[in-house]
Amino acid sequence: MTEAKLGSDGRTFSVGPDSVKALVEAADTNDAFSLVDYTAAPGVPGPPPHVHRETSETFYVLAGEVTFRAGDREQVLRAGEIAFVPPGIVHTFANAGSEPARWVGIFSPGHAMAMVEDIGKAFPEGGGPPDEAKMMAVVDDHDLEIVPEP
C-alpha cells in the first residue's frame, strides 16, 4: 500500500443490471482484501450455486433484502445483517424483492474482486443474459467452481 485511503471515491462497473463501486482494491491492501459497494437490481436471480477454494466473502447488507444460501442454510438478510462465507462452502445470493438491495462486500484475498468484474464483462451492453463462453472463461480463470443443483 502506498497511501491511506480516505473518502468513498472508487471506480464503478456493472454486473448485468447490477452496479458495483470498488471502494478498496487489492493493490491498496497488498492483496489482503478488497471492498465493494454492491447494488443488486430487483428481481435478479444472482449467480448459480458456486464454491471458492481459496476466497472468503463477507456481505454486510445496507438496504433491501437479500436471500443468501450457504451450505444447507438459506436466510433472507436485511439491513444490518451479515453473511460470511469461508472457502469451500457452496453459496449463492439473490435479490428476489421488488426494490434494489445494497451491501458492502469484502473479498479475501483481494484479487477475487477481479472475478466479479470479469463476470460483468460477460454481459452484453444494453442488457440481456451473459455470454455462456465468456462466463465459462471466468470460471476457468478464477477461484470459482459452479456446483450443480441437487
N, C-alpha and C positions, 0 to 999 in steps of 0.2 A: 504494500500500500504506500502510495506516495504522498497522500494528503488526507486530511479529515474530510468527511462527507457531511455537509450541513444543508438543511433545507429539504425540499421534496422534488428537486429537479430530477429528471430522468427521461430517458428516451421511451417512446411508446411504439408498440407494434400490435398487430391483430392476430388472433387465432380464430379464423372464421368470423362469426358475428361478435366475438368477444374482444375486449380491449385489455391490453396489458401495459403497465408502466413499470419499467425496470428502475427500481429505486437504488439498489446496491448491486453492483455487478461483481462477478468472480474476481476480476482484476483488482477491485477495491479491497478484497479480503484475503489475498493470496490463495484464492480458491476455497476458503473455508466455508463460505455460504454465499448465496445471492438472495435478494429480496425483491418481490414484485407486489404491485397493487393490481389485482385482477378483477375485472368486472365481467361477469357472465351474463349474456343476454337471456331474457326469459324464455323458458321452454326448450333450452338447449340440452340435449341428452348427455353431453360430456363424453369423455373417452371410453373406449371399451375397457373391461377389467384388464389390469396390467400389473406388472411387478417390476421393481428395480432391484438389481443385485447389490448395488453399492450406494444408491441415493436414498436419503431420507427426505420427506416432505412434511412441512407443517403448514396448516391452513388456519388462520385466525379470521373468523367471519366478522365483517364490519356492518353489513346490511343485507337484508333479504334472507332467504332460506336456501340452504344447500344440502342436498341429500348426499351423504357420504356412505360408502360401503368399504369396509376394511376387514379382510378375513371373512368371518361369518357374521359380522355385525353390520347393521345398517341403521343410520340415525339421521334425522333432519336436524341440522345445526342452524342456529340463529345468531344474531349479533351478540358478540361477547363470548362465543363458544369456539372451541379449538379442536382440530383433528391433527394428530401426529401419526405419521406412517413411516415406520422404520424400514430399512431394506428387507426384502424378502417377503413382504406382506402384499397379497393381491388386493388391489383397491381401485375405486373409481369414484366419480362425483358427478352430480347433475344439478342444474337449476330447473326443476320441474314447475316452478312458480310462474306467476304472470308478471312479476316485477324483476328488474335486474338484481343480481346478487353480487356482492363485492367482498373480497377477502384479501388479506395480506398473506402471501405465500413465501415460505423460506425453503430454499433448496440447499442441501448439503451433500456432496461438495457443490461449490458454486457454479461450476461449469454445466451442471444439469439444466440451468435455465436455457442454455442453447437448444436443448431438446424441445422445449416449449416454443421457442422462436422458429425452429425448423418445422414443427407441426403447423404453425401458422402459415409458413411458405407453401404448404401443400394445398391450401385453399385457393381457389381461383379468385382473382379480383372481381368484384361485383357480386359475390355470393355464390352459393351452391356447395355441394359436397366436396370433400377433399379428393385430390387425385390419388388413386389407390397406389400407383407405383411410387409416388413421392412419399406417401405415408409408410410404405414398406421400407424405403430407404432410410427414413427416420428411425424405424425400429432397428434396422441393421447397424446404423451409425451411432446409436446411443444406448445407454444402460436401460433398455426397455424391452420387455417381453409381453406380448399380448397373451392373455390367458383365456382359452375358450370357455364359454358359459357351460355350466354342468347340465 
